[in-house]
Structures are given as C-alpha cells and as structure tokens.
C-alpha cells in the first residue's frame, strides 16, 4: 500500500507540474502572439476577425474543422489585392473564445452573421468554405440568401458523407484520438513534444507550407487547451450539421465553384481501417455531386493536393476565388 501511495503521489506531482507548464505556456503565447485582427463581442463571447483589402464583394473565408484564420494565410493576402477579404476564427479556435453548445453548422452560421454585422462588414459576400467550412457557408447562404452572391467550396464536406462506410471509419478513427490529445494537451505533454519539434505528420506538413512568422502562431493555436475540446464539440455536432445541410435545399442558379483535391495522398497517415482506393472514389463521387446543388456550377481539380488545398496549391485557390469575384462583379444584381 505504501508503494501504491508513493506511485499515486508521484503521478499527481508530475501531472500538476505538467498542467502548470501548459497554463504558463498559454499565458506566454497570448502575450507573444496577440490577435492580428479585431475581437468582436457577438453576445456572450468574442470572435476574432481579420480583414484585408478593399472592394466589393467581400470574400469571407471559413476554415476546416481543424483550422482557423491562419489556415488561410497562404491565400488571404493575395485575394486582398483584388477585394476585401475576411478570415475569422470559429468559437474556441485560434484567438476566439469558446461558444455555447451544441456546435452545429446553423449555430456557426448564425455566429458568423452576427460577427460580420457587429464588425460593420457589409455584403454582398462571396463565401469560401473548406471541409467543414463548406457545410457552414451553405447553411449561411440558406439562412441569409440575399447577402451571398457566390460560393467556392474547397474540398468541402458533403451532407451524405457519414452514410459512407469509408468516411465513417475515417471520422471515427480521428474522433477516438481527441480525448487522448486533450489529455496530453492539458498535462503539457503536447507542448513539451512541440518544443522538441515532435509534431504529428499532418501538422508538420501544414507548418512547412506557411511563412516562418506564421509557424509559431500555428503552434500556439494547436496547443491551446480549448483547441482539442472545440474539435470534439464540433465532431459531436457533425450529425446534426449534416442533417441541417441536407434539408437546406438547392442553391438555384447561384454561382458555385467546387475545388476538389485529386492528389496522390488525400490525408497523411490515413487510418489503417480505411481503404485509400475506396475512400478516394467515394470522395470524388461526393465532390462531383456537390456541383449539382446549383445550375450555375463548375468543378476545378487540384491535381497535386491533399485535402488541404490552400497549403498545397494556394495559387489555384486564389485564382478560383478571383474568378468568382470577377464573375459576380459583371453580374447585375437582381431586384
């Protein structure tokens, strides 16, 4: 019993030290890397909004589930040469404060609308959504159709994805890791590993594609205690989000561009229970089906990209968005 007590005491001691290390690290990160944009109170919590450039329509960038505004750092400055472009952090990600549950697509779309409204960023908007962000921008368009003049979906999610066996296996494998990642983050283990450059291959691949000044800010975002918790919250709300999108209906003749990743590797270290060939066919079929949501759509293939096209082929994403902006400028708005 005495040995067991010493073991428990030792574990608690190191856990406490690790937790303090994590808290101190987050405090220092906040001091060293303040938000580049503005913090906007949307009623109960604040979201981070970062806008560049001038002109209309305003391009609004919505990130994937594991990302936030910095995930558009390879794209946003180039779009700003053409028009005003805004990226933001969903609640709990990046510099934004955590928001109320459940974290469903409709709640996220409503919060984005309130953010733009309170920040004085008026439409019309071209909405750009990557992965989960593609679902959010579709719900935004459904709820506020008069504000949106075009959609660009960047390897976006599909409302039927969880009905596909390969995608369920992929999603469930990732979800099962989130409690472990959260525990490692709370106890300072993730921060310690990061200090020795021991990052997962997915994060390493992303970090290599951004500028040197952006990399430490990316790490600070990944190492927030709220980060893994928010990913879990968004994952928990995914089924409801997909149902919300499924009932959102057609886009009519709204200009729509679907950018699809078609590179040899869609996801670094694909879970072993997922068949890459079956997953690839499933994903390409769903991407092609997205083009049917509008009678005014086209599909662009990113032949050298993983799921994170804005990192692998940012020029393609920039050019596609610019084409959408130019197209909406030539169109006379309907009364």
VEXDREN-2710 file (C-alpha; in Angstrom, 1 decimal):
% VEXDREN-2710
k/r/px/py/pz
1/UNK/0.0/0.0/0.0
2/UNK/2.8/2.3/0.8
3/UNK/4.3/1.8/-2.6
4/UNK/1.0/2.4/-4.3
5/UNK/0.6/5.7/-2.4
6/UNK/4.0/6.8/-3.5
7/UNK/3.1/5.9/-7.1
8/UNK/-0.1/7.9/-7.0
9/UNK/1.6/10.8/-5.3
10/UNK/4.4/10.8/-8.0
11/UNK/1.8/10.7/-10.8
12/UNK/-0.2/13.5/-9.3
13/UNK/3.0/15.5/-8.8
14/UNK/4.1/15.3/-12.4
15/UNK/0.5/15.8/-13.6
16/UNK/0.4/19.1/-11.6
17/UNK/3.8/20.2/-12.9
18/UNK/2.6/19.4/-16.5
19/UNK/-0.7/21.3/-16.0
20/UNK/1.2/24.4/-14.7
21/UNK/3.6/24.2/-17.6
22/UNK/0.6/24.2/-20.0
23/UNK/-1.1/27.1/-18.3
24/UNK/2.1/29.2/-18.2
25/UNK/2.8/28.4/-21.8
26/UNK/-0.7/29.6/-22.9
27/UNK/-0.2/32.8/-21.0
28/UNK/3.1/33.5/-22.7
29/UNK/1.6/32.6/-26.1
30/UNK/-1.2/35.1/-25.6
31/UNK/1.4/37.8/-24.7
32/UNK/3.8/37.0/-27.6
33/UNK/1.1/36.4/-30.3
34/UNK/-1.8/38.9/-29.9
35/UNK/-4.6/38.6/-32.4
36/UNK/-3.7/40.2/-35.7
37/UNK/-7.4/41.3/-36.3
38/UNK/-10.1/42.6/-34.0
39/UNK/-12.0/40.8/-31.2
40/UNK/-15.7/41.3/-31.7
41/UNK/-18.3/40.6/-29.0
42/UNK/-21.2/38.8/-30.6
43/UNK/-23.2/38.4/-27.4
44/UNK/-21.7/36.3/-24.6
45/UNK/-18.4/35.6/-26.3
46/UNK/-15.9/37.2/-28.6
47/UNK/-14.7/36.1/-32.0
48/UNK/-11.5/37.0/-33.9
49/UNK/-12.0/38.7/-37.3
50/UNK/-9.1/39.6/-39.6
51/UNK/-9.9/41.6/-42.8
52/UNK/-7.6/42.9/-45.5
53/UNK/-8.1/44.9/-48.7
54/UNK/-10.9/46.9/-50.0
55/UNK/-13.7/46.5/-52.6
56/UNK/-16.8/44.5/-53.2
57/UNK/-17.9/41.8/-53.0
58/UNK/-16.3/40.9/-49.7
59/UNK/-14.8/37.4/-49.6
60/UNK/-15.4/35.6/-46.4
61/UNK/-13.1/32.6/-45.6
62/UNK/-14.5/29.7/-43.5
63/UNK/-11.8/27.2/-42.3
64/UNK/-11.9/23.4/-41.9
65/UNK/-12.7/21.6/-38.6
66/UNK/-9.0/21.6/-37.5
67/UNK/-8.3/25.1/-38.7
68/UNK/-8.9/28.8/-38.1
69/UNK/-8.0/32.1/-39.8
70/UNK/-4.3/31.3/-40.1
71/UNK/-5.2/28.3/-42.3
72/UNK/-5.9/31.0/-45.0
73/UNK/-2.6/32.8/-44.5
74/UNK/-1.3/31.4/-47.9
75/UNK/-4.4/32.8/-49.7
76/UNK/-5.8/35.9/-47.9
77/UNK/-3.1/38.4/-48.7
78/UNK/-3.3/37.6/-52.4
79/UNK/-7.1/38.0/-52.5
80/UNK/-6.7/41.3/-50.7
81/UNK/-5.1/42.7/-53.9
82/UNK/-8.5/42.2/-55.6
83/UNK/-11.1/43.0/-53.0
84/UNK/-11.8/43.0/-49.3
85/UNK/-11.3/39.5/-47.7
86/UNK/-12.1/38.4/-44.2
87/UNK/-11.0/35.3/-42.3
88/UNK/-12.2/34.5/-38.8
89/UNK/-11.8/32.0/-36.0
90/UNK/-14.9/30.0/-35.0
91/UNK/-15.6/29.9/-31.3
92/UNK/-12.9/28.1/-29.4
93/UNK/-10.4/28.1/-32.2
94/UNK/-7.5/30.5/-32.9
95/UNK/-7.9/33.6/-30.8
96/UNK/-11.7/33.3/-30.4
97/UNK/-13.4/32.5/-27.1
98/UNK/-15.4/29.3/-26.7
99/UNK/-19.1/29.5/-27.5
100/UNK/-22.3/27.8/-26.4
101/UNK/-23.1/24.2/-27.2
102/UNK/-24.1/22.4/-29.4
103/UNK/-21.5/23.4/-32.0
104/UNK/-23.7/22.8/-35.1
105/UNK/-23.5/24.3/-38.5
106/UNK/-26.5/26.5/-38.1
107/UNK/-25.1/27.9/-34.8
108/UNK/-21.8/28.6/-36.5
109/UNK/-23.5/30.3/-39.5
110/UNK/-25.6/32.5/-37.1
111/UNK/-22.5/33.5/-35.2
112/UNK/-20.7/34.4/-38.4
113/UNK/-23.6/36.5/-39.5
114/UNK/-23.6/38.3/-36.1
115/UNK/-19.8/38.8/-36.3
116/UNK/-20.0/40.4/-39.7
117/UNK/-22.9/42.6/-38.7
118/UNK/-21.4/43.8/-35.5
119/UNK/-18.0/44.4/-37.2
120/UNK/-19.7/46.5/-39.8
121/UNK/-18.6/44.2/-42.7
122/UNK/-21.4/44.6/-45.1
123/UNK/-22.2/42.3/-48.1
124/UNK/-22.6/41.2/-50.7
125/UNK/-20.4/38.2/-49.9
126/UNK/-18.5/35.5/-51.8
127/UNK/-18.3/32.7/-49.2
128/UNK/-15.4/30.3/-49.3
129/UNK/-15.6/27.2/-47.2
130/UNK/-13.0/24.4/-46.7
131/UNK/-14.1/20.9/-45.5
132/UNK/-16.5/21.5/-42.5
133/UNK/-16.4/25.2/-43.5
134/UNK/-18.1/24.2/-46.8
135/UNK/-21.1/23.0/-44.8
136/UNK/-21.2/26.2/-42.7
137/UNK/-21.2/28.5/-45.7
138/UNK/-24.0/26.5/-47.4
139/UNK/-26.1/27.0/-44.2
140/UNK/-25.2/30.7/-44.1
141/UNK/-26.4/31.0/-47.7
142/UNK/-29.6/29.2/-46.9
143/UNK/-30.4/31.5/-43.9
144/UNK/-29.2/34.7/-45.5
145/UNK/-29.6/34.2/-49.2
146/UNK/-29.8/37.9/-50.2
147/UNK/-26.3/38.5/-48.8
148/UNK/-24.5/35.9/-50.8
149/UNK/-23.6/36.3/-54.5
150/UNK/-21.3/33.3/-54.9
151/UNK/-19.9/30.1/-53.2
152/UNK/-16.5/28.5/-53.5
153/UNK/-16.3/25.1/-51.9
154/UNK/-12.7/23.9/-51.2
155/UNK/-12.8/20.1/-50.9
156/UNK/-15.9/20.7/-48.9
157/UNK/-17.9/18.3/-46.7
158/UNK/-21.0/16.6/-48.1
159/UNK/-24.3/16.1/-46.3
160/UNK/-24.2/12.3/-47.0
161/UNK/-20.6/11.7/-46.1
162/UNK/-21.4/9.9/-42.8
163/UNK/-23.6/7.5/-44.7
164/UNK/-20.5/6.2/-46.5
165/UNK/-18.7/3.4/-44.7
166/UNK/-15.2/4.6/-45.6
167/UNK/-15.8/8.1/-44.3
168/UNK/-17.3/6.8/-41.1
169/UNK/-14.2/4.7/-40.5
170/UNK/-12.0/7.8/-41.2
171/UNK/-14.1/10.1/-39.0
172/UNK/-14.4/7.7/-36.1
173/UNK/-10.7/7.0/-36.0
174/UNK/-10.0/10.7/-35.7
175/UNK/-12.7/11.2/-33.1
176/UNK/-11.3/8.4/-30.9
177/UNK/-8.0/10.2/-30.6
178/UNK/-9.4/13.5/-29.5
179/UNK/-9.7/12.6/-25.7
180/UNK/-6.1/11.4/-25.8
181/UNK/-5.0/14.6/-27.5
182/UNK/-6.9/16.7/-25.0
183/UNK/-5.4/14.9/-22.0
184/UNK/-1.9/15.3/-23.5
185/UNK/-2.5/19.0/-24.0
186/UNK/-3.9/19.6/-20.5
187/UNK/-1.0/17.9/-19.0
188/UNK/1.6/19.8/-21.0
189/UNK/2.8/16.7/-22.9
190/UNK/1.9/18.1/-26.3
191/UNK/3.6/21.4/-25.5
192/UNK/6.7/19.5/-24.4
193/UNK/6.8/17.4/-27.6
194/UNK/6.3/20.6/-29.7
195/UNK/9.3/22.1/-28.0
196/UNK/11.3/19.2/-29.4
197/UNK/9.7/19.6/-32.9
198/UNK/7.8/16.3/-32.4
199/UNK/4.6/17.1/-34.3
200/UNK/2.2/14.7/-36.0
201/UNK/2.8/14.4/-39.8
202/UNK/-0.4/16.3/-40.6
203/UNK/0.7/19.3/-38.6
204/UNK/4.3/19.2/-39.8
205/UNK/3.0/19.2/-43.4
206/UNK/0.9/22.2/-42.8
207/UNK/3.6/24.1/-40.9
208/UNK/6.0/23.6/-43.7
209/UNK/3.7/25.4/-46.2
210/UNK/3.3/28.7/-44.2
211/UNK/5.7/31.6/-43.7
212/UNK/8.3/31.5/-40.9
213/UNK/6.5/34.2/-38.9
214/UNK/3.2/32.3/-39.1
215/UNK/4.6/28.9/-37.8
216/UNK/4.9/29.8/-34.1
217/UNK/1.3/31.2/-34.2
218/UNK/0.1/28.0/-35.7
219/UNK/1.7/26.0/-32.9
220/UNK/0.2/28.3/-30.2
221/UNK/-3.2/27.7/-31.7
222/UNK/-2.7/23.9/-31.8
223/UNK/-1.5/23.9/-28.2
224/UNK/-4.5/25.8/-26.7
225/UNK/-6.4/23.6/-24.3
226/UNK/-9.6/24.8/-25.9
227/UNK/-8.4/23.6/-29.3
228/UNK/-8.9/19.8/-28.9
229/UNK/-12.1/20.4/-26.8
230/UNK/-13.6/22.5/-29.6
231/UNK/-12.7/19.9/-32.2
232/UNK/-14.6/17.4/-30.0
233/UNK/-17.6/19.7/-29.7
234/UNK/-17.7/20.2/-33.5
235/UNK/-17.4/16.5/-34.1
236/UNK/-20.2/15.8/-31.6
237/UNK/-22.4/18.2/-33.6
238/UNK/-21.5/16.9/-37.0
239/UNK/-24.5/14.6/-37.5
240/UNK/-26.9/17.4/-36.7
241/UNK/-24.9/19.7/-39.0
242/UNK/-25.2/17.2/-41.9
243/UNK/-28.9/16.9/-41.4
244/UNK/-29.2/20.7/-41.4
245/UNK/-27.4/20.9/-44.7
246/UNK/-29.4/18.0/-46.1
247/UNK/-32.6/20.0/-45.5
248/UNK/-31.2/23.3/-46.8
249/UNK/-32.3/22.6/-50.4
250/UNK/-30.9/23.7/-53.8
251/UNK/-28.7/26.7/-54.4
252/UNK/-30.8/27.6/-57.5
253/UNK/-28.6/29.3/-60.1
254/UNK/-26.2/30.8/-57.5
255/UNK/-22.6/30.8/-58.9
256/UNK/-20.8/27.8/-57.4
257/UNK/-17.3/26.5/-57.8
258/UNK/-16.2/23.2/-56.3
259/UNK/-12.5/22.7/-55.9
260/UNK/-11.6/19.1/-55.4
261/UNK/-8.4/17.6/-54.1
262/UNK/-7.1/15.0/-56.6
263/UNK/-3.6/14.4/-55.5
264/UNK/-2.0/11.1/-54.7
265/UNK/-2.3/11.5/-50.9
266/UNK/-5.6/12.9/-49.5
267/UNK/-4.6/12.6/-45.8
268/UNK/-1.2/12.0/-44.3
269/UNK/-1.2/8.7/-42.3
270/UNK/-4.7/7.6/-43.3
271/UNK/-6.1/5.3/-40.5
272/UNK/-5.3/1.6/-41.2
273/UNK/-9.0/0.6/-41.2
274/UNK/-9.7/2.9/-44.2
275/UNK/-9.1/1.6/-47.7
276/UNK/-7.5/4.6/-49.6
277/UNK/-8.7/3.5/-53.0
278/UNK/-12.3/3.1/-51.8
279/UNK/-12.1/6.4/-49.9
280/UNK/-10.8/8.2/-52.9
281/UNK/-13.6/7.0/-55.2
282/UNK/-16.2/7.8/-52.5
283/UNK/-14.8/11.3/-52.0
284/UNK/-14.6/12.1/-55.7
285/UNK/-18.2/11.0/-56.2
286/UNK/-19.4/13.2/-53.4
287/UNK/-17.4/16.2/-54.7
288/UNK/-19.0/15.7/-58.2
289/UNK/-22.4/15.5/-56.6
290/UNK/-21.8/18.9/-54.9
291/UNK/-21.8/20.6/-58.3
292/UNK/-25.5/19.5/-58.7
293/UNK/-26.5/21.9/-55.9
294/UNK/-26.5/24.8/-58.4
295/UNK/-27.4/25.0/-62.1
296/UNK/-24.6/27.5/-62.4
297/UNK/-21.6/25.4/-61.2
298/UNK/-18.2/24.2/-62.2
299/UNK/-15.6/21.9/-60.8
300/UNK/-11.9/22.5/-60.5
301/UNK/-9.4/19.7/-59.7
302/UNK/-6.3/20.3/-57.6
303/UNK/-4.2/17.5/-59.1
304/UNK/-1.3/17.9/-56.7
305/UNK/-3.1/18.5/-53.4
306/UNK/-4.1/16.7/-50.3
307/UNK/-7.3/17.7/-48.5
308/UNK/-5.6/20.9/-47.5
309/UNK/-5.5/22.5/-51.0
310/UNK/-4.8/26.0/-49.7
311/UNK/-1.5/24.8/-48.4
312/UNK/-0.6/22.5/-51.3
313/UNK/-1.8/24.7/-54.2
314/UNK/-2.7/28.1/-52.9
315/UNK/-2.3/29.8/-56.3
316/UNK/-5.1/27.6/-57.6
317/UNK/-7.4/28.6/-54.7
318/UNK/-6.5/32.3/-55.2
319/UNK/-7.2/32.2/-58.9
320/UNK/-10.5/30.4/-58.5
321/UNK/-11.7/32.9/-55.9
322/UNK/-10.6/35.8/-58.1
323/UNK/-12.6/34.4/-61.0
324/UNK/-15.7/34.1/-58.8
325/UNK/-15.2/37.8/-57.6
326/UNK/-14.8/39.0/-61.2
327/UNK/-17.9/37.0/-62.3
328/UNK/-20.1/38.5/-59.6
329/UNK/-18.9/42.0/-60.5
330/UNK/-20.1/41.5/-64.1
331/UNK/-23.5/40.3/-63.0
332/UNK/-26.2/42.9/-62.4
333/UNK/-27.9/42.1/-59.0
334/UNK/-31.5/41.1/-59.3
335/UNK/-34.0/43.3/-57.6
END
